Amino acid sequence: MIKFHPKKGTILMCDFSEGFKSPEMVKVRPVIVVAPALPGRNGLCTVVALSTVKPKVLQLYQHEMSQESLKELSSDLSWAKCDMIYTVSFDRLDRIKVRLDGGKRGYITGKATAEDLLAVEEAILKGLGLMRYFK
């Protein structure tokens, strides 16, 4: 569990396994933080889920993340599912677990590139039907 609001673009793990029902997210998966800390929203963070499953048909509200953004994850490919925006408690969020030298467990956070974060923000607007902001 994290104790502070992460910066926009931070990649963390989110536990969606409790309190959600399919077709909502229902497992632990990586997410990207898409909003800054806001006044009056202590302990809450707005995120978009990431998926390693390639969409059957790529939609305007999905974004393939760059390799630079994914270097901390153990995945070569990942898509931001920008139609699946969640405001979640810090209790659901944690850093990414990794194995360090000697087999010890460590924790890290990922960081999306500025280009990926901008593309995710645009895809969120498209996922919300706010296409009029794009020419």
C-alpha positions as semicolon CSV with decimal commas, in nm:
position;residue;x (nm);y (nm);z (nm)
1;M;0,000;0,000;0,000
2;I;0,125;0,348;-0,080
3;K;0,114;0,632;0,173
4;F;0,137;0,935;-0,058
5;H;-0,020;1,053;-0,382
6;P;0,208;0,950;-0,671
7;K;0,286;1,186;-0,956
8;K;0,097;1,171;-1,286
9;G;0,253;0,910;-1,511
10;T;0,364;0,681;-1,227
11;I;0,304;0,313;-1,299
12;L;0,195;0,105;-1,000
13;M;0,006;-0,216;-0,928
14;C;-0,363;-0,197;-0,831
15;D;-0,564;-0,468;-0,656
16;F;-0,910;-0,475;-0,815
17;S;-0,987;-0,820;-0,666
18;E;-1,226;-0,695;-0,396
19;G;-1,541;-0,492;-0,446
20;F;-1,556;-0,509;-0,824
21;K;-1,763;-0,739;-1,047
22;S;-1,691;-0,860;-1,397
23;P;-1,680;-0,705;-1,658
24;E;-1,512;-0,448;-1,430
25;M;-1,148;-0,510;-1,342
26;V;-1,133;-0,800;-1,098
27;K;-0,763;-0,880;-1,051
28;V;-0,430;-0,722;-0,969
29;R;-0,292;-0,535;-1,267
30;P;-0,063;-0,246;-1,354
31;V;-0,211;0,103;-1,373
32;I;-0,093;0,448;-1,470
33;V;-0,171;0,748;-1,251
34;V;-0,359;1,003;-1,463
35;A;-0,448;1,284;-1,221
36;P;-0,256;1,489;-0,965
37;A;-0,344;1,505;-0,598
38;L;-0,660;1,713;-0,566
39;P;-0,776;1,914;-0,262
40;G;-1,031;1,726;-0,051
41;R;-0,948;1,385;-0,201
42;N;-0,703;1,254;0,056
43;G;-0,617;0,889;0,009
44;L;-0,762;0,868;-0,343
45;C;-0,585;0,834;-0,677
46;T;-0,724;0,828;-1,032
47;V;-0,575;0,559;-1,255
48;V;-0,617;0,385;-1,590
49;A;-0,565;0,010;-1,614
50;L;-0,296;-0,144;-1,832
51;S;-0,337;-0,478;-2,008
52;T;-0,088;-0,715;-2,171
53;V;-0,364;-0,861;-2,389
54;K;-0,365;-0,704;-2,734
55;P;-0,712;-0,572;-2,824
56;K;-0,887;-0,771;-3,099
57;V;-0,971;-0,440;-3,263
58;L;-0,775;-0,136;-3,148
59;Q;-1,009;0,142;-3,037
60;L;-0,944;0,517;-3,015
61;Y;-0,961;0,487;-2,634
62;Q;-0,677;0,233;-2,619
63;H;-0,310;0,323;-2,636
64;E;-0,013;0,094;-2,689
65;M;0,250;0,197;-2,436
66;S;0,609;0,250;-2,552
67;Q;0,892;0,020;-2,449
68;E;1,049;0,308;-2,256
69;S;0,741;0,331;-2,031
70;L;0,735;-0,047;-1,979
71;K;1,100;-0,103;-1,886
72;E;1,014;-0,161;-1,516
73;L;0,741;-0,416;-1,596
74;S;0,808;-0,773;-1,698
75;S;0,609;-0,727;-2,017
76;D;0,714;-0,633;-2,368
77;L;0,369;-0,504;-2,464
78;S;0,096;-0,325;-2,278
79;W;-0,211;-0,124;-2,370
80;A;-0,368;0,151;-2,164
81;K;-0,741;0,082;-2,139
82;C;-0,842;0,448;-2,127
83;D;-1,214;0,375;-2,115
84;M;-1,151;0,210;-1,776
85;I;-1,077;0,500;-1,542
86;Y;-1,089;0,438;-1,168
87;T;-1,053;0,653;-0,860
88;V;-0,920;0,412;-0,601
89;S;-0,799;0,417;-0,243
90;F;-0,428;0,418;-0,172
91;D;-0,501;0,083;0,000
92;R;-0,541;-0,076;-0,346
93;L;-0,212;0,061;-0,481
94;D;0,140;-0,068;-0,436
95;R;0,475;-0,053;-0,603
96;I;0,584;-0,315;-0,856
97;K;0,742;-0,622;-0,694
98;V;1,076;-0,732;-0,840
99;R;1,348;-0,981;-0,756
100;L;1,680;-0,822;-0,668
101;D;2,024;-0,979;-0,684
102;G;2,043;-1,265;-0,437
103;G;1,672;-1,339;-0,472
104;K;1,557;-1,067;-0,234
105;R;1,226;-0,898;-0,305
106;G;1,231;-0,533;-0,393
107;Y;0,976;-0,272;-0,491
108;I;0,993;-0,013;-0,767
109;T;0,763;0,229;-0,947
110;G;0,745;0,273;-1,321
111;K;0,726;0,602;-1,507
112;A;0,544;0,666;-1,833
113;T;0,710;0,886;-2,091
114;A;0,566;1,232;-2,151
115;E;0,452;1,114;-2,496
116;D;0,269;0,812;-2,353
117;L;0,105;1,021;-2,080
118;L;-0,022;1,273;-2,337
119;A;-0,155;0,991;-2,559
120;V;-0,330;0,833;-2,256
121;E;-0,490;1,167;-2,165
122;E;-0,621;1,207;-2,522
123;A;-0,750;0,848;-2,526
124;I;-0,932;0,910;-2,195
125;L;-1,119;1,201;-2,355
126;K;-1,205;0,982;-2,654
127;G;-1,323;0,705;-2,420
128;L;-1,553;0,952;-2,249
129;G;-1,700;1,061;-2,582
130;L;-1,531;1,401;-2,574
131;M;-1,411;1,374;-2,934
132;R;-1,498;1,738;-3,011
133;Y;-1,163;1,839;-2,861
134;F;-0,981;1,666;-3,147
135;K;-0,963;1,776;-3,510
